[in-house]
Each structure stands twice: as structure tokens, then as C-alpha cells.
């Protein structure tokens, strides 16, 4: 392992110092504002925190993105600023890019491309993406990891443990210990771009029969553990279609639904990072005849591969809510790993479950919010759940549940942006088919064997 990429103590120590300087200063300002009662300064503090995390890159920035997607977890000023980190992370410059590419592909790296754009097309928490062309002219996307990310990950995860411990003491509604384990496991996986290439191969297999979703091919000869080169898929940003005609927005929504639910219901795999920057929209046809064809799924770092029984729990909860079968509902929660399920806790969990599953339970065309203002959608349910959990003591969120919940909320956010009007009930049942757990097990085992992966434990 190259010294510059090792999990070095010196790099971790420098990371601790940077985290302390950047985030600690903002935290002091926030604490001071609290003591002095300066509530009007929350917006400025939120912007300062976003800038601090954006400059740091790494897991703390990624966790901030995650926290921003969870309703009512943060004040709205903080959620709004931190959401910007998903697509507006400060990029690194050309000199940095040249050094990093040489470290990955050798001194003659540029000769292996037809062209390479040093200005990043996108920048995020662990790396940035550059447009390039193969020697035959084929358009490529090169995802290049920032230096010392292994050291940054370990330093940030240690800091995250401290932040979660403080959160447990200040706000005992949710026990975050299993959440911390899951975030750590998935973020460490995201550092391995060879694994991400296998994830992309897995999705090409799972979505081969879904023409509304395109998955890029990968180029192993131009990829390493910290550089992933893929086909460039041309498309427009999803938010460019917020004011498109209803039919176009519905086609995008249908493609999004299939991209998420088909892999999960048939193979037990989810994309755990469904923020807007991970998708573009492709068109079919030319000129005035062009229309929305579907979506390009661009990033495969955060993929959660479940034990098949977890999928069975999702189906059990759906059927339990649909038929009012409380025993089946409880069995679903137990399958996911919830412990100590008293009746009052089950009632609280059901508030959130009915909110998440609501669009799937009604056999009619509707929007996700169904008449509720998008800014208020889910806030009432989140407030009720949070208040009840604080009164009865903390609930430990199972490790496997973390990214399932995050992905469901993130996907709902996309539908809110699109204002798509769909029959989610029929789409869900089409994705599910005649559900058979043994068949999911066989399909998952075959698909994972094809690309050399195993289910996450």
C-alpha cells in the first residue's frame, strides 16, 4: 500500500486537528448563541457548519448529508444548508488531479486517454468526477478519490462516535449505537472503488430487463481501488424537470421507483444513497420528438445487500398493515431486529410505518404528499414519534434498518420534488410479483456470485 494512502497516524492526527478547528469553532458559536438566546443567528451558523464540513470532505460531510434527509432531526436552516453538500462540495484543483491520476495509473496515465478534463464535473464527500474520453473517443467518467481518505474515515468515525454519544445523552429518544456501526461499515466500503465497480456490475445484471434505468459499464483497465472509470451516460439533472409536463415527471418517477424497488424485492439489494446528484434523466428521440426515456443511475458506492429474510420483513409489514394483522406486523419488526417490542412501542413504530407505506397501500393514482404541502410532509408523524419515544425511553434502531429507512425517505424526497402522480400500489405489487423468499435467496446468490460479492452482515 502506498504510504500516501495508508491509514497513517500522522494523517489521522492532522484530521483531528482540522475537524476540531473547523467544526469546533462553529459549535462554539452555536453554543454561544444558545446561551445568549440569539435564535436569529441559526441560519448563519448553519451556513458556517456546511462550509466547514464541505471543506473537510469525508464521512463527517457524508453523515451531514444523511442527517439532512431525516425529517425533524435538524432545524430546517441546518437541513437546507447541509443538503447542498450532496452536489456542491468544493472541488480540488488541477495540480491535485494530476498527482492523484499519476499515483493511480502511473506517469504515462494521460496517454491512456483520448482526452481528460481537469475541471471536475461533480465533487462530493469522498471523491470527484472528471469527464474524459477513451482513445477511441468514447465518453468516460473518472471518479477520483481524495488523498488520505482512509485516514480521514477512521478519524471521522471516531469523532462520529463522540457526537452520537453526546446525542444519546441530550436526546434519548433514539439509541444510535447500531446506527453508528452501520454508517461505519458502509462508509468504509465506499472507499473501495473496485467494490463499487462490482456493485455497478450487480446493478447491470439486476436491471437488465428494466429499460427505464441505465447503468454505466466500467473499465477495469483504467480503474484501481481509488479510481473508477465508467462509461459516461449523457443526461440532464433531475431537478431540471421539476416544471416539466406531468407525463414526463411521471415517467421519471416510474423509472425511479423501478430502479429502487426491483433490485430490493427481487434480489434483496438497495441503493442506500438516493440523493438527487446520483441521477440524470435521458431522453429518447430527436428534436421536437424527444421525450423522457428514463434515468441514468450514476453512483454505486453505498449499496446495501440484505439477508433475504429482511425482504420478507418488508413484505410482512406491508401485508400486516394492509390487512390489519398485528401479529404479522410484529413479526416484521422482529425480523428486522427490533427488541423489547411492548405494545406502546409497536403503536409508535406503526405511526411511522403507516406514513412510509401509505402510498403503497392505496390502489389509486396519487402524489406522494397527496395534498399535504411538501415542506410539511412527514413532519407531523416525525414529531409524534419523536415525542413518544422521548417519553418512554430510547429505542435501539437495528443496524440493518438504518439505510433502508434512509433510502425510503430519500426516494420519497425525489417524488416530492417531481410531484409525480402514480399508482404506487400497483407499481409496488408489479415489482414484488408473486413473492417467494426462496426465489429471492436463489436470485441473490446467483447475482452476487456473478460479480464476486457477499451479503452485508
C-alpha positions in Angstrom: 0.0 0.0 0.0 1.4 3.4 -0.9 2.3 5.5 2.1 0.2 8.4 1.0 -2.9 6.2 1.0 -2.2 4.3 4.2 -4.3 4.8 7.4 -1.4 6.8 8.9 -1.3 8.0 12.4 0.1 11.4 11.3 -2.7 11.8 8.8 -5.3 10.9 11.4 -3.8 13.4 13.9 -3.9 16.1 11.3 -7.5 15.2 10.6 -8.5 15.5 14.3 -6.9 19.0 14.3 -8.8 20.1 11.2 -12.1 18.7 12.5 -11.6 20.5 15.8 -10.7 23.8 14.2 -13.4 23.8 11.5 -16.4 22.2 13.4 -15.4 23.2 16.9 -15.4 26.9 16.1 -18.9 26.6 14.6 -20.1 24.6 17.6 -18.8 27.3 19.9 -20.7 29.9 18.0 -23.9 27.8 18.2 -23.5 27.2 21.9 -22.9 30.9 22.5 -26.0 31.7 20.5 -28.0 29.3 22.7 -26.7 30.8 25.9 -27.3 34.3 24.8 -30.7 33.5 23.2 -29.7 34.6 19.7 -32.1 32.5 17.8 -31.9 34.7 14.7 -28.3 33.5 14.1 -29.2 29.9 13.3 -29.1 30.5 9.5 -25.6 32.0 9.6 -24.4 29.2 11.9 -25.9 26.5 9.6 -24.2 28.0 6.6 -20.9 28.1 8.5 -21.2 24.5 9.5 -21.9 23.5 5.9 -18.8 25.3 4.7 -16.7 23.7 7.4 -17.9 20.2 6.6 -17.6 20.8 2.8 -14.0 21.8 3.2 -13.2 18.7 5.3 -14.7 16.2 2.8 -15.0 12.6 4.1 -17.5 10.9 6.4 -18.5 13.8 8.6 -19.7 15.5 5.4 -21.5 12.3 4.3 -23.1 12.0 7.7 -24.3 15.6 7.5 -25.9 14.7 4.2 -27.6 11.8 5.8 -28.8 13.8 8.8 -30.2 16.4 6.4 -32.5 13.8 4.8 -34.2 12.7 8.0 -37.3 14.7 8.8 -37.3 16.8 12.0 -33.8 15.6 13.0 -32.3 19.0 12.4 -33.7 22.6 12.5 -34.8 23.5 8.9 -32.0 26.0 8.5 -29.4 23.3 9.1 -31.1 20.7 6.9 -31.3 23.2 4.0 -27.6 24.1 4.1 -26.4 20.6 4.6 -28.4 19.2 1.7 -26.4 21.4 -0.6 -23.3 19.3 0.3 -24.8 16.5 -1.8 -24.0 18.2 -5.0 -22.0 21.4 -4.2 -18.9 20.1 -2.4 -15.9 22.4 -3.0 -13.7 20.7 -5.7 -9.9 20.1 -5.7 -7.7 21.8 -8.3 -5.8 20.6 -11.5 -2.4 20.1 -9.8 -4.1 17.8 -7.2 -5.8 15.9 -10.0 -2.6 15.3 -12.0 -0.8 14.0 -8.9 -3.7 11.7 -8.0 -4.1 10.3 -11.5 -0.3 9.6 -11.7 -0.4 7.8 -8.4 -3.2 5.5 -9.6 -2.2 4.8 -13.3 1.5 5.7 -13.5 3.5 8.6 -15.1 2.1 7.9 -18.6 -1.5 7.9 -17.4 -2.6 10.7 -19.8 -1.6 8.7 -22.8 -4.2 6.1 -21.9 -7.0 8.5 -22.6 -8.0 10.4 -25.7 -8.7 13.5 -23.5 -9.1 14.3 -19.9 -10.8 17.4 -18.3 -9.0 18.6 -15.2 -12.0 20.5 -14.1 -14.4 18.2 -12.2 -17.9 17.7 -13.5 -19.1 16.9 -9.9 -17.5 16.9 -6.5 -18.8 15.2 -3.4 -17.7 13.8 0.0 -15.1 11.1 -0.8 -14.1 12.0 -4.4 -14.8 14.0 -7.6 -15.8 13.0 -11.1 -14.0 14.1 -14.3 -15.1 13.9 -17.9 -12.7 12.1 -20.2 -12.6 10.2 -23.5 -11.2 6.8 -24.3 -8.6 6.6 -27.1 -11.4 5.6 -29.5 -13.3 8.7 -28.5 -15.9 7.0 -26.3 -17.0 9.4 -23.4 -15.9 8.4 -19.9 -16.4 9.4 -16.3 -13.4 9.1 -14.0 -14.3 9.1 -10.3 -11.1 10.0 -8.4 -10.8 9.6 -4.6 -9.3 12.4 -2.5 -6.0 11.7 -0.8 -5.7 10.2 2.7 -9.4 9.2 2.8 -8.6 6.1 4.8 -7.1 8.2 7.5 -9.9 10.7 7.2 -12.5 7.9 7.5 -11.1 6.4 10.7 -10.6 9.8 12.3 -14.1 11.0 11.4 -15.7 7.8 12.5 -14.0 8.2 15.9 -15.4 11.7 16.1 -18.8 10.5 15.0 -18.9 8.1 17.9 -18.4 11.0 20.2 -21.1 13.0 18.5 -23.5 10.1 18.7 -22.7 9.6 22.4 -23.5 13.2 23.1 -26.7 12.9 21.1 -27.8 9.9 23.2 -27.3 11.9 26.4 -29.0 15.1 25.1 -31.8 13.5 23.2 -32.6 9.9 24.5 -35.4 9.1 22.1 -33.2 7.0 19.8 -30.3 4.8 20.7 -27.8 5.4 17.9 -25.2 2.7 18.7 -26.3 0.3 15.9 -26.7 3.3 13.5 -23.1 4.2 14.2 -21.9 0.6 13.3 -23.9 0.6 10.1 -22.7 4.0 8.9 -19.1 3.0 9.7 -19.4 -0.3 7.7 -20.9 1.3 4.6 -18.6 4.3 4.5 -15.5 2.0 4.7 -16.9 0.0 1.8 -17.3 3.2 -0.2 -13.5 3.7 -0.1 -13.0 0.6 -2.2 -13.7 1.6 -5.8 -13.1 -2.0 -7.0 -16.0 -3.0 -4.9 -18.1 -0.1 -6.3 -17.3 -1.5 -9.8 -18.7 -4.9 -8.7 -21.8 -3.0 -7.4 -22.2 -1.5 -10.8 -21.9 -4.9 -12.4 -24.5 -6.2 -10.0 -27.0 -3.4 -11.0 -26.4 -4.0 -14.7 -27.5 -7.6 -14.1 -30.4 -6.8 -11.8 -31.8 -4.1 -14.1 -31.1 -5.7 -17.4 -34.8 -6.1 -18.1 -35.7 -2.6 -16.9 -35.2 -0.3 -20.0 -36.2 2.8 -18.0 -33.0 2.6 -16.0 -29.5 2.8 -17.5 -26.4 1.6 -15.6 -22.9 2.5 -16.9 -20.3 -0.1 -17.8 -16.9 0.0 -16.0 -13.4 -0.1 -17.5 -11.2 -2.3 -15.2 -8.0 -1.4 -17.1 -8.5 2.2 -16.2 -9.6 1.6 -12.6 -7.9 1.0 -9.2 -9.0 0.9 -5.6 -9.2 4.7 -5.6 -10.0 5.4 -9.3 -13.2 4.2 -11.0 -13.6 4.7 -14.7 -17.0 4.2 -16.2 -19.0 4.9 -19.4 -20.3 8.5 -19.4 -24.1 8.5 -19.6 -25.5 11.6 -21.1 -28.4 13.2 -19.3 -29.9 16.3 -17.7 -30.2 16.9 -13.9 -33.3 15.6 -12.4 -34.3 19.0 -10.9 -34.4 20.4 -14.4 -37.7 18.5 -14.8 -39.5 20.0 -11.8 -41.7 22.1 -14.1 -41.9 19.6 -17.0 -45.3 18.3 -18.1 -46.9 15.8 -15.8 -46.4 12.8 -18.2 -42.6 13.5 -18.3 -42.4 13.7 -14.5 -44.5 10.6 -14.1 -42.1 8.7 -16.4 -39.1 9.8 -14.3 -41.0 8.8 -11.2 -41.8 5.4 -12.6 -38.1 4.8 -13.5 -37.0 5.9 -10.0 -39.5 3.5 -8.4 -38.3 0.6 -10.5 -34.6 1.4 -10.0 -35.1 1.1 -6.3 -37.8 -1.5 -5.7 -37.0 -4.0 -8.4 -33.5 -4.8 -7.0 -34.8 -4.9 -3.5 -37.8 -7.0 -4.0 -36.2 -9.5 -6.4 -32.6 -9.6 -5.1 -32.5 -8.0 -1.6 -30.3 -5.1 -2.6 -30.9 -1.4 -2.2 -29.2 1.8 -3.3 -28.6 3.5 0.0 -27.9 7.0 -1.2 -30.8 8.2 -3.3 -30.0 11.9 -3.4 -30.6 14.0 -6.5 -27.0 14.1 -7.6 -26.9 10.4 -8.2 -29.3 10.5 -11.1 -29.7 12.2 -14.5 -32.5 11.9 -17.0 -32.0 10.6 -20.5 -34.2 11.3 -23.5 -35.3 9.2 -26.5 -36.0 10.6 -29.9 -34.6 13.7 -31.7 -35.5 17.3 -31.7 -39.2 18.2 -31.1 -40.0 14.5 -30.9 -37.6 13.8 -28.0 -39.3 12.7 -24.8 -38.1 11.4 -21.4 -36.9 7.9 -21.6 -35.8 7.2 -18.0 -32.9 7.8 -15.6 -29.2 7.1 -15.5 -28.1 5.7 -12.2 -24.6 7.0 -11.7 -23.1 6.2 -8.3 -22.7 2.7 -6.6 -20.7 3.4 -3.5 -23.4 3.0 -0.9 -25.1 -0.3 -1.8 -26.8 -2.4 1.0 -27.1 -6.1 0.4 -29.5 -7.6 2.9 -30.1 -11.1 4.1 -33.2 -12.2 2.1 -35.2 -12.6 5.3 -35.1 -8.8 5.6 -37.0 -8.5 2.4 -39.6 -10.9 3.9 -40.0 -8.5 6.8 -40.8 -5.7 4.4 -43.5 -7.8 2.7 -44.8 -8.9 6.1 -45.2 -5.3 7.3 -46.9 -4.3 4.1 -49.4 -7.2 4.3 -49.9 -6.7 8.0 -50.7 -3.0 7.5 -52.9 -3.8 4.5 -55.0 -6.4 6.4 -54.7 -5.1 9.9 -52.8 -8.3 11.0 -50.9 -7.0 14.1 -49.2 -10.4 14.6 -47.6 -10.1 11.1 -46.6 -6.5 11.8 -44.8 -7.5 15.0 -43.1 -10.4 13.2 -41.8 -7.9 10.6 -40.3 -5.7 13.3 -38.7 -8.7 15.0 -37.3 -9.9 11.6 -35.6 -6.5 11.2 -34.0 -6.8 14.7 -36.2 -4.6 16.9 -36.0 -5.8 20.5 -38.3 -5.4 23.5 -41.5 -4.8 21.5 -44.0 -3.7 24.0 -47.5 -2.7 22.8 -46.9 1.0 23.2 -43.6 0.8 21.2 -45.4 -1.1 18.5 -48.0 1.6 18.3 -45.3 4.2 17.9 -43.5 2.3 15.2 -46.8 1.8 13.4 -47.2 5.6 13.1 -44.0 5.8 11.1 -44.7 2.6 9.2 -48.2 3.8 8.0 -46.6 7.0 6.8 -43.8 5.3 4.8 -46.2 2.6 3.4 -49.1 4.9 2.9 -48.7 5.4 -0.8 -48.2 1.7 -1.4 -51.4 0.7 0.4 -53.9 2.7 -1.7 -54.9 1.4 -5.1 -55.2 4.7 -6.8 -53.2 7.4 -8.7 -51.9 9.9 -6.2 -48.8 12.1 -5.4 -46.6 11.1 -2.5 -47.7 14.0 -0.4 -51.4 13.6 -1.6 -52.5 17.2 -0.8 -50.1 17.9 2.0 -47.6 20.8 1.5 -44.2 19.2 0.6 -42.5 21.3 3.3 -44.8 19.7 5.9 -45.0 16.2 4.5 -44.0 13.7 7.3 -43.3 16.4 9.9 -46.4 15.7 12.0 -45.6 11.9 12.0 -42.0 12.5 12.8 -42.9 14.9 15.7 -45.4 12.4 17.2 -42.9 9.5 17.0 -40.0 11.6 18.4 -42.1 12.9 21.3 -43.5 9.5 22.2 -40.0 7.9 22.2 -38.6 10.6 24.5 -41.4 9.9 27.0 -41.0 6.1 27.0 -37.2 5.8 26.7 -34.8 5.2 23.8 -35.4 2.6 21.2 -32.4 0.9 19.6 -32.6 1.2 15.8 -31.3 -2.1 14.3 -28.2 -1.9 12.1 -29.9 -3.3 9.0 -32.8 -0.9 9.3 -30.7 2.3 9.0 -30.1 2.6 5.3 -33.4 1.0 4.4 -35.1 3.9 6.2 -32.7 6.5 4.8 -33.3 5.2 1.3 -37.1 5.2 1.6 -37.0 8.8 2.9 -34.6 9.9 0.2 -36.7 8.3 -2.5 -39.8 10.0 -1.1 -38.0 13.3 -1.3 -37.4 12.7 -5.1 -41.1 12.1 -5.6 -41.9 15.2 -3.7 -39.6 17.3 -6.0 -41.1 15.7 -9.1 -44.7 15.9 -7.9 -45.2 12.6 -9.8 -48.7 11.2 -9.8 -48.6 7.4 -9.9 -50.4 4.3 -8.7 -47.6 3.4 -6.2 -49.7 0.4 -5.1 -49.6 -1.2 -8.5 -46.0 -0.4 -9.1 -45.1 -2.0 -5.8 -47.1 -5.1 -6.5 -45.6 -5.4 -10.0 -42.1 -5.2 -8.5 -42.9 -7.7 -5.9 -44.6 -10.2 -8.2 -45.7 -13.4 -6.6 -43.3 -13.0 -3.7 -41.3 -16.2 -2.8 -38.5 -15.9 -0.2 -36.7 -19.0 -1.5 -36.6 -17.5 -5.0 -35.1 -14.2 -3.7 -32.4 -16.3 -2.0 -31.6 -18.1 -5.2 -31.6 -14.9 -7.3 -29.4 -13.1 -4.8 -26.9 -15.9 -4.6 -26.6 -16.2 -8.3 -26.3 -12.4 -8.8 -23.7 -12.0 -6.1 -21.6 -14.9 -7.4 -21.5 -13.3 -10.9 -19.7 -10.2 -9.6 -17.9 -11.7 -6.5 -19.8 -10.1 -3.7 -21.4 -11.3 -0.5 -24.4 -10.1 1.5 -23.7 -7.5 4.2 -23.8 -8.9 7.7 
